[in-house]
C-alpha cells in the first residue's frame, strides 16, 4: 500500500512546520494595531460632587 510509505510526506510535513514556525510569525507580528494602548497616570483624578439645583 503506497499510502503507508512516509518517505515523501514526512519531509513535506517537516518543511511546512518549518515555514509555519519560523517564517510566518514574524510576518504576522509585524502588523501594528490601529488602537495602541496609551499609558495612564497612576494618580487618581480629582472628583467633585454634583450640585443638583432641583433636589
N, C-alpha and C positions, 0 to 999 in steps of 0.2 A: 504494500500500500504506500504510494508515494506521499500521501498526506502526513505520514508519521515521520518523514525524514526532516529533522530540524535544521539541517545544514544551511539551506538558503534563508530560512525565515528567522533564525536566531540572529544572524548578522544584521538583517533588516530591523529587527526589534532593537538591537543594541544601538544602531545608528539613529534610529528615530528617538529613543530615550536620550541619547547624547544631544540631539538637537533640541528636544523639549526642555532639558535641564540646563543647558549652557548657553544657547543662542537666543531662545525666545524670552526668558525672564528679563534680561537687561533691556530688550526692546519694549517690552510691556511696561516695565517700571520707569522708562524714560519719559512717558507721557505725564504731564503735570495736570493736577486737578484744578479746575477753574475756581474752586472755592477753597483756597488755602486758609487754614485756621490762623487767627491772629492771637497774639499773646494778650492776656488781660492782666490788669494790675491786681495785686493781692489786697490792696486796701479797699474797704467797702465804701460805696458812695454814701454821701450824707442824705438821709431821707427826712422828709418833713411831713408832719401830719396834715391831712386835708382840712381845709376850712369850708364846711358846708353852711352856706348862709341860710338855707331853708330848714335846717334841723333845729 
